[in-house]
Amino acid sequence: MIVNLQYRRERDLNSVGQPGVERQAKKELIIWIAFICLILLGLAHRYNNYNFIVNSLWAEDGPIFFNGAQDRGLASLAAPYAGYLHVYARAFALVATIFPLSALPYVYFSGWLLSIVLVFWAIRRIVPSCGSEWVNAATAVIAVGLMLYQPHSGETILSLTNAQWWLALILAMICCFPTRFGPRCLPLVAVISLTGPFSILYFPVAAFIGMREKQWRIPLVVCAGAAIQIYFLLTSPRAIGQADGNIYHWITAIVTFLTFGIKSWVVRIAAIAFWVLLTVSLFRADMNRRMLVACAAIVYAAGLYSIKDMPSVISPIGNGSRYFVVPYALSIAYVMLQARRGDRFAIFAAILLAVPVANRINKNFPQEARFYEQYVALLKYESSLKIPLAPSVPGNDWPLEIRNQNVLNASNFAVEPTRVDQKTFNLSAESCSEADGVAVVLDAVQSLPGPVVVEWFSPEVKPSSARRSYPAGSNRIQIAFEKEKAPIDIRLIFAAEGGEAEVSNVKVICL
């Protein structure tokens, strides 16, 4: 009888608790789906289109990470680049090799998006547990939203290469609040510690908090990652420049940081007030939150050191904007955490932060059309293809190199170019009148290095162009582009000043 009563009691407790668990799971699912949808909508707003993923591949995404994964396989995880291991990016590059080449931007974007999702997760772990769970989730959403809408050129947005700057936020939060993260987080700590220089920068903070709170697991993992990264840093051939001796340039760099790189006096006054209020609030914060600001200062100091030969040229809304993302984002995290605890100085600081954010909120991030889908379609006809990636740098378009062993015959599309002058040719493309894309491929011998430009135009659409830079000598010219379904005229221009070009084997391929 006693056993039966005990069984009934446990059964009743389970029946009561189960719906509560289900409700909690549904609530969490709603929070995560809403967060991801908001991120995607925010990105569509910043890029002013919904097809931003296709053109999201950036620089090292191709020749360093994807080609490295293809050539070395798992061994690429231990391959340093620019003085450090980049395990996170290389892991996603390995995953990308499983999928068709057309899926590469989407796999890489998933890696970047995961870094933002993890930032949201980390903030939720360290937000004070007092009050409604919906309010705590909203605090984390606002914090991440402010981080993504901070004054920025967009350099660290979308690309797997620059996901490391967002991962740095997670590592800082874990180092500063080790008691909020259990042993299950250690693999994540290890991966981030082996991605970029941040384990080196944060180790003193992790050790200090670890000793203070007698939490050793996380500092030990960060220490191990830092030791490995220091080894690769010391054995790398990275050049060490001379420090700029002009004190005015250093003052300019500090002013640029404090004013978010914006010249409006309204923004500058609000920005200085923001930093003053943040500083005052530090006297009322606990040590963990203060260490977030310390991590921000450490990362900014390291960024200044890395460009110490020209500190005044970087700006959060211009060149070198990646160096500002972590300091600003950690400062935002600190202010939101402190405001959530009711600190009036932090609340006013959070309100003032809206001024520089509002100043840039409708400034769309530039995204150049690189015609990735058209180049993937061209691969069917080329044994070796170099796909250009952003950014456009004169003489270097960061090509992703792909080889194809099953080449299809495109000889039916061969055309004879009509020479207009020494460096300009007209090509017929009437056979591609119904195609969505066109590729122009040819062999050329250039006397000088320089850009090769393809222009296309018709009575129905505005003139457009695509260009690539090639060195002097013999080159395989490959330029693909997207077009409207209409007949077009194509002009091929070798734009190197004073140079000559010998052209042969020209093909216009409908894609």
URVEN-V326187 format. One record per backbone hydrogen bond with DSSP energy under -0.5 kcal/mol. CO is the residue of the C=O (numbers start at 1). NH is the residue of the N-H. E is the energy in kcal/mol with one decimal. If there is no record, write none. Layout:
# URVEN-V326187
CO:NH:E
CO:NH:E
This chain:
# URVEN-V326187
1:5:-2.4
2:6:-2.3
3:7:-2.4
4:8:-2.6
5:9:-2.4
6:10:-2.3
7:11:-2.6
8:12:-2.8
9:13:-2.5
10:14:-2.4
11:15:-2.4
12:16:-1.9
13:17:-2.7
14:18:-2.4
15:19:-0.7
16:20:-0.8
17:21:-2.2
18:22:-2.5
19:23:-2.7
20:24:-2.1
21:25:-2.4
22:26:-2.5
23:27:-2.5
24:28:-2.5
25:29:-2.3
26:30:-2.5
27:31:-2.3
28:32:-2.5
29:33:-2.6
30:34:-2.6
31:35:-2.2
32:36:-2.4
33:37:-2.5
34:38:-2.3
35:39:-2.2
36:40:-2.4
37:41:-2.5
38:42:-2.6
39:43:-2.3
40:44:-2.3
41:45:-1.9
42:46:-2.4
43:47:-2.4
44:48:-0.9
44:49:-0.9
46:365:-2.7
51:55:-0.5
53:56:-2.0
57:390:-1.0
58:61:-3.1
59:62:-1.6
59:63:-0.7
60:64:-0.7
60:65:-2.4
61:66:-1.4
62:67:-2.7
64:68:-0.5
65:69:-2.1
66:70:-2.3
67:71:-2.4
68:72:-2.6
69:73:-1.5
72:75:-1.5
73:76:-1.9
74:77:-1.7
75:78:-1.3
76:79:-1.7
78:80:-0.6
81:84:-1.6
84:81:-3.1
85:196:-2.6
86:90:-2.3
87:91:-2.4
88:92:-1.7
89:93:-1.9
90:94:-2.0
91:95:-1.9
92:96:-2.3
93:97:-1.1
95:98:-1.6
95:99:-0.5
96:99:-1.0
100:103:-1.8
101:104:-1.5
103:106:-0.5
103:107:-2.2
104:108:-2.5
105:109:-2.4
106:110:-1.8
107:111:-1.4
108:112:-2.0
109:113:-3.2
110:114:-2.3
111:115:-1.2
112:116:-1.3
113:117:-2.5
114:118:-2.5
115:119:-1.4
116:120:-2.1
117:121:-2.4
118:122:-2.6
119:123:-2.4
120:124:-2.1
121:125:-1.5
122:126:-1.3
123:127:-1.5
132:136:-2.1
133:137:-2.5
134:138:-2.5
135:139:-2.3
136:140:-1.8
137:141:-2.4
138:142:-2.8
139:143:-2.3
140:144:-2.5
141:145:-2.7
142:146:-2.7
143:147:-2.0
144:148:-2.4
145:149:-1.9
147:150:-0.7
154:157:-1.3
157:159:-0.9
160:163:-1.5
161:164:-0.6
162:165:-1.1
163:166:-0.9
163:167:-2.3
164:168:-1.7
166:169:-0.7
166:170:-1.0
167:171:-2.1
168:172:-2.0
169:173:-2.2
170:174:-2.4
171:175:-2.5
172:176:-2.1
173:177:-1.9
177:180:-1.6
178:181:-1.4
182:185:-1.7
183:186:-1.6
185:189:-2.3
186:190:-2.5
187:191:-2.4
188:192:-2.5
189:193:-2.4
190:194:-1.2
192:195:-1.8
194:87:-2.1
197:200:-0.8
197:201:-1.5
198:202:-2.5
199:203:-1.3
202:206:-2.7
203:207:-2.9
204:208:-2.2
205:209:-2.7
206:210:-2.4
207:211:-2.5
208:212:-2.2
209:213:-2.5
210:214:-0.9
210:215:-1.8
214:216:-0.5
216:220:-2.1
217:221:-2.0
218:222:-2.7
219:223:-2.6
220:224:-2.3
221:225:-2.5
222:226:-2.7
223:227:-2.5
224:228:-2.0
225:229:-2.4
226:230:-2.7
227:231:-1.9
228:232:-1.9
229:233:-2.4
230:234:-2.7
231:235:-1.4
233:236:-0.9
239:241:-0.6
245:247:-0.8
246:249:-0.8
246:250:-1.1
247:251:-2.2
248:252:-2.5
249:253:-1.8
250:254:-2.0
251:255:-2.6
252:256:-2.6
253:257:-2.0
254:258:-2.6
255:259:-1.9
256:261:-1.9
257:260:-1.2
259:262:-1.9
264:268:-2.5
265:269:-2.4
266:270:-2.1
267:271:-2.9
268:272:-2.5
269:273:-2.2
270:274:-2.2
271:275:-2.2
272:276:-2.3
273:277:-2.6
274:278:-2.5
275:279:-2.3
276:280:-2.4
277:281:-2.4
278:282:-1.0
279:282:-0.6
279:283:-0.6
280:283:-1.2
281:284:-1.7
282:285:-1.0
286:290:-1.9
287:291:-2.0
288:292:-0.9
289:292:-0.5
289:293:-1.3
290:294:-2.0
291:295:-2.5
292:296:-1.9
293:297:-2.3
294:298:-2.5
295:299:-2.4
296:300:-2.1
297:301:-2.5
298:302:-2.3
299:303:-2.3
300:304:-2.5
301:305:-2.2
302:306:-2.1
303:307:-1.1
305:308:-1.5
307:310:-2.0
308:244:-3.1
310:313:-1.4
311:314:-0.7
315:318:-1.6
316:153:-0.8
318:321:-1.0
319:315:-2.7
320:323:-1.6
321:324:-1.6
321:325:-0.8
322:326:-0.6
324:328:-2.4
325:329:-2.7
326:330:-2.7
327:331:-1.8
328:332:-2.4
329:333:-2.5
330:334:-2.4
331:335:-2.4
332:336:-2.6
333:337:-2.3
334:338:-2.7
335:339:-2.7
336:340:-2.0
337:341:-0.8
338:343:-1.9
339:342:-1.9
342:344:-0.6
343:347:-2.2
344:348:-2.5
345:349:-2.1
346:350:-2.5
347:351:-1.9
348:352:-2.4
349:353:-1.8
350:354:-0.6
351:354:-1.1
352:355:-1.9
352:356:-0.6
353:357:-1.6
354:358:-2.8
355:359:-1.9
356:360:-1.0
357:360:-0.7
357:361:-0.9
360:363:-2.0
362:364:-1.0
368:370:-0.6
371:375:-2.0
372:376:-2.3
373:377:-1.9
374:378:-1.9
375:379:-1.3
377:380:-1.0
378:381:-2.4
379:382:-0.9
380:408:-3.2
383:404:-2.7
385:387:-0.6
385:402:-2.8
386:388:-0.6
387:400:-3.0
390:59:-4.2
391:393:-0.8
393:396:-3.0
396:393:-1.0
397:389:-2.3
399:401:-0.7
400:387:-2.8
400:402:-0.5
402:385:-3.0
408:410:-0.5
410:413:-1.8
411:414:-1.8
413:508:-2.0
415:417:-0.6
417:419:-0.7
418:426:-2.9
422:501:-0.5
423:494:-2.7
424:420:-2.9
424:421:-1.3
425:492:-3.4
426:418:-2.8
427:490:-1.5
429:432:-1.8
430:433:-1.5
432:435:-1.3
436:483:-3.2
437:511:-2.9
438:481:-2.5
439:441:-0.5
439:509:-2.9
440:479:-2.2
441:507:-2.8
442:477:-2.4
443:504:-2.4
444:446:-0.5
444:475:-3.1
445:502:-1.9
446:473:-3.0
450:470:-2.2
451:495:-2.2
452:468:-2.0
453:455:-0.5
453:493:-3.1
454:466:-2.1
455:491:-2.7
456:464:-2.4
457:489:-2.7
458:461:-0.6
461:458:-0.8
464:456:-2.3
466:454:-3.0
468:452:-3.3
470:450:-2.5
473:446:-2.7
475:444:-2.5
475:477:-0.8
477:442:-1.8
479:440:-2.9
481:438:-2.4
484:486:-1.9
488:429:-0.5
489:457:-1.9
490:427:-2.8
491:455:-2.8
492:425:-2.8
493:453:-3.1
493:495:-0.8
496:499:-1.5
500:447:-2.5
501:503:-0.5
502:445:-1.9
504:443:-2.8
506:415:-1.6
507:441:-2.4
507:509:-0.6
509:439:-2.2
